[in-house]
Amino acid sequence: MILAAAGAALGGLLFGVDTAVISGTTSALQARFALSDSALGFTVASALIGTVIGALTAGAPADRFGRRAMLIVIALCYVVSSLGCAFASGWYSLVAFRFLGGLAIGAASVVTPIYIAEVSPAAYRGRLVALNQLNIVLGILLAFLSNFVIAGLAPPETAWRWMLGIIAAPSAIFLAITFLLPESPRWLTVQGRGDAAHLVMARLGFADPDAEVDRMLAAAARDTHGEKPRLFQSAHSLPVTCAILIAMFNQLSGINALLYYAPRIFELGGAGADTALLQSVAVGGTNLVFTILALFLIDRFGRKPLLYFGSVATAAALFLVAAQLESAQPDGTMVLLGLLGFIAAFAVSQGAVIWVFISEVFPSTVRGKGQALGSATHWVMAAAITWVFPVFATNLGGWVFAFFGGMMVLQLLFVWKLMPETNGIALEDIDLGNAASGRVGLAAAQ
């Protein structure tokens, strides 16, 4: 079970590397292709535009052809994208291959959390799905580290190619591993292949595969009522609303603006170019440490308590950064502490919770479509914020971080008033159509 979850979570590692590696190339790309701030924003956001399409289109084939088949396709896209970026002959080809990589990232953000959730029992589901987030932030740290090392070793005119092309190595490893993964037993059950699901669950180490398969069959019958499963219906209104809002607030924190433009943000605070790259590594390291901490907290305390803490702490850190950047003489140390505080609070809260929560709240019959909706919302917001951030940062300075802080205050209200708690409940027993008082209904008890 752990090996299956960890193997699938390698898609998250590539997700993180491919997401953050562009941060070390922005200055070189702007100089190499004579890009305006707006064109640079589009270049960085081209991958994010791909993630939107990848997230929107991955759910249906994952429901039809299986989670494992989609993971294989994702791995192939990662390999082609990284090699294409490394050998790009011009700006248009670079953007095209970055777009392909974005397709893979978007699809991975849908399929990987679903797969891990569906091979995990309720007691361990939070931390196993959070392995994906751990690998994402590990990938981000590796991207920052590799950018720092390559910038010191390779000539400036070719360093960006090495930064983008090095992703091919872990991509090839992930491709090989996907062929060894078992198919999701819950997907097999929905497809009417109960015997195959039983064998997979026995292989994964479930204590009572027969009882688990019977529960899955009963849940599938309950959720469909003999009809073709539809995502947009009144019974799914709460999970749809929650998935959209948690994904929107995740990006309205400004997390991807920080990850993509970390060196530039530190330069705004007075750091030199080399120091800014090194401080970016500190951001990646902090992200990793506090994501590891979240693995031990998410199943113990639940999803909502982590978001309560994260909303308050990220807002405070963002307001501190805004105040420093708007002061007459910004204190670089305080900017660094504020951004590290933000990344720590984000990692231990919404960074760990988002993919776990979205993978839990939808029934198995529409889980692929529901995860696609949440992921697509996440990536639409990420693309929009990443595209416009260079322009807004130039014109607004620290006020852009004050805006992000205000969004975290609104997130606190969403968690308090609307978000249900899903911790410790089997996927088949989560019934948000009957949720009340912030706690999901237990379908089995009804």
N, C-alpha and C positions, 0 to 999 in steps of 0.2 A: 504493500500500500504506500509506504513512504517512498520507495524507489519509483513507483509510477507517478506519484505527485511531484517528486523532485525532478524526474526526467521531463515531464511536461512543463515544469516551471523554468526549464532552460529557455523556453520561448520568452519568458519574462526577462531573462538575462539579456537576450538580444534586443528585446523591447527597450530596456534601459540603455544599453550601449548605443543603439541606433538613435534613440531620442536625444541623448546628451552629447554625442560626439561632435555634432555640428557646432557646439559652443566654442570649440577651439579653432574653428576654421573661418569664422565670420569675417575677421579683419582681412585675412588672406583672400577670401572669395570676393570681398568688396573691392580690393585692389586689383585682383587678377581679371575680373570681369567688368570693372568700372561701374559698380552698382550704386544707385542712390539708396538712401535709407529705406525707402518704400520697396525698392527692388530687392534689397537684402532681406527685408521682412518676408517678402514673397518666397525668396529662395529657401529660407529656413522653414517657412510655413508650408512649402510644397509637399513635404513629407506628411505634415498634419492634414492637408487636404486629402492625401491618400488614406490616412487613417480613418477619416470620416466615411469614405466609400468602402474601405475594408471592413469597418465595423458594421455598416448598414447591410452589406452583402454577405457577411460570413455566417449569420445566424441560420438562415434558411438551408444552405447546403450542409451546415453542421447538424441540423435536425434531420435532413434527408439522407446524407451519405455517411454520417458518423463523425464523432469528435476526432478520432485518430486520423482519418483520411484528411481532414482539414489541417491538422497539425503538420502532416507531411507536405502539403501544398505551401503552408506558411514557411516552413524551413527552406523549401526550394526558392521562394521569393526572396528570402533573406540573402541567400548565397548569390543569386543573380544581381540583386541590388547593390551589394557591397562591392562586388567586382566591377560592376558598371560604373559606380561612382569613382572608383580608383582610376579607371582608364577613360573617364569622360573626356571627349575631345573638345567640348564647348559647353556654354552655359545651358543650352536647351537639353543636351543629353544628360548633364548633371541633374537638372531639375526632373527629367523623366525618370532616372533611376532612383532619385530620392523619393519620388512619388510612388514607385514600386515598393520601396522599403516601407513607406507609409501604409500601403495596402497590407503588408505583412504585419506591421505593428497593430493596425486597427483590428485585423482578423484575430491576432493573438490575444488582444484584450478581451475579445468575446469568447474564444474557444478554450483558452487555457484555464481561466477560472471555472468555467462550466465543467470541464473535464475533471479537474481536481475535486470540485465539490461533489461530483457524482461518483467518485471512487473512494470517498471519505465517509466514515460514520459521523453522527452528529457531535459526539464528544470531542472529536479532533478536527472537525471541519474548518473551524476558524483559523487555527494555526497552519493547517495544511494548505488552505487556499492562500493564506498570507505568505507562504513560501514563494508564491508567484511575485508578490510585492517585494519580498526580501531580495529575490533575484533581480527585479527591476532596479532597485536602488544599488545593488551590488554592480549591476551593469553600468549604472550612472557613474559610480565611483571608478570603475575600471576605465570608462571613457575619459573621465577627467585625468586619471593617472596616465593613460596612454597618450593623451594630448600633450601633457606636460613633458613626458619623456621624449616623444617624437619631436616636439618643438625644439628640444635641446640637441637632438642628434641629426635631424634631417635638414637639408637646405630649405629656406623659407618658401622657395618657389614650388617645392614638391611635398612639403610636410603635410599639407592639407590632403593630398592624395593618399598618403600613408594612414592618416587619421581615419579617413572614410573607408579605406580598403581593408584595414586590419580586421574588420568585423567578419570577413569571409571565413576566418579560421573557426571561431565558435559556431558560426552558422553551419558549417559542414559537420561538426560534431553533433549539433542538435538534429540535423537531418538523419544521421545514422541512428540516433537514439529513438526517434519517432517510430522507426520500423519495429522496435522491440516492445513498444507500449501495448498493453491490452486495450480493447475497446471498452467504452463506458458501459457498465452493466445496466444503468438506468436507460440509456439509449437503446440497448439491446432489448430490454423489456418492453419499451414503448413500441418497438418494431415487431413485437410478437415472438421474440427469440428468447423465451424464458430459460430454456435449457442452457443456451450459451451464456446468458447472464449468470446463471447459477455457477457454472464452471469458473467464470471470471471472478465472482465474489469469493469463491472458495480459494482461488489462487491469491486473491488480495488479502485473505486472512479474516474475512467477516465471520463472526461467531456462529450465526445461523442463517446461511444463505437461503434456505427454503422460506423462512419467515420473511426475509427481506424482499425476495422476489414476489411473494404473495402481497406484501404491503405495496410494492410498486405497481402491481397489476390493479389493485383496488384503487390506488390514487389516480392512475391513468383513466380508469373507468369513471371515477367521480369527476375528474376535471373536464372530460370531453362530453359526457352524457350521450355518447354515440354520435356526436357531431364532429365536423372538422374543427380542430382547435384554432381559436382566433385570439390574438393578443389584445386587440382593442374591443373590449366588452366591459359591461358594468362590473362584473365579478373581479376584473383585474385593474380597476381604476386606481386603487390605493397603491399596489406595487408599481404601476406605470408612473404615477405621480412621484412616488418616492425615488424611483430609479432616475427620473429626469432631474429632480432637484438635487439629489446627492451628487450627481455627475456635474451639474452646473456649478455648484458651490465648490467642488473640488478644484476646478480651474479658475473660478473667480477669486481664489486665494492668491493667485499670481504665481503658483508653483512652477509652471512651465516657463514663464517669463524669466524667473530666477535661474532655472536650469539651463535654458538656452542662451541667456545673455549674462551669465554670472560674471565673466571677466569685465564686461562693459559696466555692469552695475558697480563693481568694486572700484573701477577707474573713476566713476562719478564721485565715489567717496574719497578719492585722493590717492588710490593705490597705483603703482607703476604697472606696466604690462606684465612683467614676469611675476611680480607679487600677486597680481590679480589671478593669474593662472593657478598659482599655488594655493591661494585662498579658495579657489573653486574646488580644489581637491579636499580642502577642509569641509566644504559644504557637502561633498559626496560622502566623506567619512562620517560626518554627523548623521546624515540621512541613513546610512547603513546601521550604525550603532543603535539608533532609536527605533528603526524598523525591527531589529532583532529583539529589542525590549518589547515591542508590540506583540510579537509572537507569543510571549509568556502572559500577556495581559488580555488578549482579545477573547479567549474562551473563559477566562477566569472572571472578568468583570463585565463582559458583554460589549455590544457595539455602541450603544447610546452613551454610556459613561465616558468612553474614550473620545467621542465626538463633543461631549460637553466640555471636557478639558481642552481639547484641541481648538475649539471655536474661540474660547477665551484667550488662550495662550498665543495663538497665531495673530489674533487681532492686536494684542498688546505689543507683540514684537514688530508687526508691520507699522503701527503708529510710531514706534520708536525710530524705525528706519526713516519714515517720512519726515519726522521732526529733525533728524540729523541732516538729511540731504537738503532740507529747506533752510538750515541755519547758515549764517554768513560764512562760517568756517567749519565744514563737516568734520567730525571726529571719525577717522577711518576705523579706529578700534571699536567704537560704539556701533558703527554700521555693520562691521563684521559680527559683533556679538548679537545684534538684532537679527541679522539674517540667519545666523546659526541657531538662535533661539526659535525663529520661525520654522526652519527646516526640521528641528528636533520635535517641535510640537506637531507639525504636519505629519511627520513620519510615524509618530506614535498614535496618531488619531485617524484623520481621514485618509492618509496614505495607505494605511493597513486596512481600513474598514470598507472603502468603496467597492473593491472587487469582490470581497467576501459577501457584503450585503446584497449587491445586485445579483450574485450567483445563487442566493438563497431565496429571494422573495417571490420568484415566479414558479408556477407548476412545471413539472418535467415536460409536459406537452407543448409548452410555449417558452421554455427556458432559453432556447437559442435565440428566439426573436426578442425576448425581453432583455437578455444580455446585450444583444445587438443595439437595441434602443438606448440603453444606458450608456454603452460604450460610444455610440455615435454622438450622443449629446455631449459626452465628455470631450470628444475629439473636435466637434464643431466649435465648442468654446475654446479649446486649446489652440486651434488654428486661427481663430479670430483674434485672440489676445496676443498670440505670438506674432502675427502679421502686423498688428498696429502698435505693439509695444515700443519699437525703436522710435517711432514718430512721437508717441505720447511721452516717452521718457525724455526726449530732447526738449519738448515744449512745456511739459508740466513738472519735470524733475520729481521731487519727493512726493508731490500730491498724488501721483499714480499709486504709490504704496498706501496712502491714506484711504484711497478708494477700495483697494483690496482688503484693508482692515475693516472697513464698513461692511463689506460683503460677509466677512466672518461673523459679525454681529447678527446679520440676518440668518446665517446658517444656524446659529444658536437657537433662534426662534423656531426654525424648521424642525430641528431635532426635538425640541421640547414639545411642540404642539402636534406634530404629524408623524414622525418616524416611529415605527414599531420596533420592538426588540425581538431578534430571531435567535439569540444565543441558546445552544443546547437542545434545539428542537430538530427532529428528523425532517429532512426535506419534504417527505410525503405528508407530514403532519402540519406543515405550515399552511395556514388558510387565511390569507389576508382579506379574503372576501368577508370574513367574519371578525376582523380585527377590532379590538376595542380597548380603550384606555391605554394605548401605547404598547400593548402586549398582543402578539398574534394569537389567533384562535388555534386550538388544537383540533384538527379535523377528525382525528381518530376518536376523540372523546365525544364528538357530536354525533 
